[in-house]
Amino acid sequence: MSWLVVHSKPREEERAAQHLANQGFEVFLPRLRQRKRRAGGWRVVTGPLFPRYLFARVEVGEQDTSVIRSTQGVANLVRFGYRLAEMPGDVIDYLRAQQDPMLQARAEDEWPHKPGDRVSILEGPFAGLTGVYQMPKDEQRVLLLVELLGRQNQVLVERDAVA
């Protein structure tokens, strides 16, 4: 089996990865956490390590690659002439090993915390404090119970800022 390099449509890496996974392909989309300036402040955002590129594991010659090309979010497969670009498995293994495990868990929507879990806040005005995870507020934020000024307060925190 080979890892093919898939070129996605602009900002549709997640969609392409999800649809390829739904079709039974093993997919790897390496992610990176970085600080970006947003709305007058700095935020930690998670995005693709290689924008517009992801990897799909395929049995070349046995599986029809046209299915990949026609998947939502996919622009095309990377080729060198008529040959499909393949990524060695050991490079994929290395990228997976170097990636923050929390990013992979979030990428697979396997939020590691359950209500009542003690968590640490990594970023923002409450950085360094610990709290109790309550529930998700939306896709990017979670509700925590944090002790401030001698009492328990509900605090809304970016999902990426919690460990």
N, C-alpha and C positions, 0 to 999 in steps of 0.2 A: 504494500500500500504506500502511496505517496501523498505528500502534502502539497496541494496546488495553491498557487497564489491567486487570490480572487480580488479583482478590482471592483470596489463598490461605487455606487452613485454618491455624489457629494452629501456628506453628513448622514448617510444611511447604512453605516457599518453595522450598527446594532440590529436594524431591520433585516439586513442580509444574513447576519449570523443566526438570528432567530428563525427565519424561514428555511435556511439550509439545515439547521438542527431539526426542525419539524419534518423535513424530508428524510431524516435518518443519517445525515452526514455528520461526522465528527468535525467540529469547528473550533478554531482558536482565534480569538481576537485579543491580542495583547493590549493592555491598558496602562496608563501612566497618570499618576496624580501630580498636578502642578498648580502653582499659585498664579491666578490671573486677576487682573484688575477688572472689577465689575461694579457698576453703579456706585462709583466713588470710593470703593473699598477693595481690599484684596480678599479673594475667595479661593479655596482649594477646590479645584474641579478635576473630575476624572474624565479622561478622553482616550481615544486610541493612540497607541504608541506610534503606529504608522498610519496616519490619516488616509482613509479610502482603501486600505488594504487589510485583508484577513486571510486566514488559511483554512482550507477544507481538505480532509483526508479522504482520498479516493483510490479505488482500485483501477488504475489507469489501464485502459484496454478492455476492461470488463464492465465498468459503469459508464453510462452515457453522460458525457460532460455537458451536453446541450441542456440538460435539466438544470445544471448550475447556472448557466448563462441566462436562462429564462426566469430565474428566481427573482422575486421582488427585492429591490435594493442592490442587485448585482448589475454592474455595468458590463463586465466581461471577465474572462480569465486572462491572466498575464501570459504572453507568449514571446518567444524569441524565434522569429520567423514562423515556421509551422509547428515548432515544438513548444509544448506547454511548460511554463516555468515551474519547477519543482523545488521545494524547500526541504533540505535534509532533515530527517526526523530528530537527529541529535541537536540541531539548531532550535527546533521547536521545543524540545525537552529543556534546553538551556534557558530559553525565554520564559518558559513556564516556571522553572526553578527560581529565576530572578524576580519574578513578579510577586508583588505583595499579596499574600493569601487572602487578605480582606477584600482586595479588588476583585479577585476571581469569584469570591463568594457573592459579592454584590452584583457582579456581572451575571451570575446565574440566578439572581433573585433569591438566593438562599440567605436571607438576613440572619446573621448568627445570634441575634438577641431575642429573648422572649420577655414578655411583661414581667417585671420584678427583678430582672437581671441588673447587677451593678455594672455601670459602664464609666469610662473615662472620657472627658471632653478634651479633644486635641487642639481645636482651633477656635478662634473667636473670643468674645469678651469673657466667656466662662472657661477658657482653656486652663487645664490643670485641676479643675474640680471633678469630683465624681458625683454620679447621680444614679437614679433608678429609672431604667427604661420603662416607659408607660405604653406607648403605642405609636404607630406611624401617623403622621399628620397628612402627608401627601407623598409623592414620589421622591422628593428631595429633603424633606424635613421629618424629624421625629420629636415626640413630646417626652421630656424627661422631668423627673422630680428631683430638684436640687435643694440642698439646705443653704439658705441665704438669710442673713440677719436673724438667725435664731429660729427660723421656721421653714417648713417645706414649701417650695414654690414650683409651679409648673413652668418649664422653660422650653421654648421651641429652638431646636438646634439643627444645623445642616446634617444630613445623614452621613456625609463623608467625614464629618468632624468627630464622630463617635467611634470609640474602640472598646 
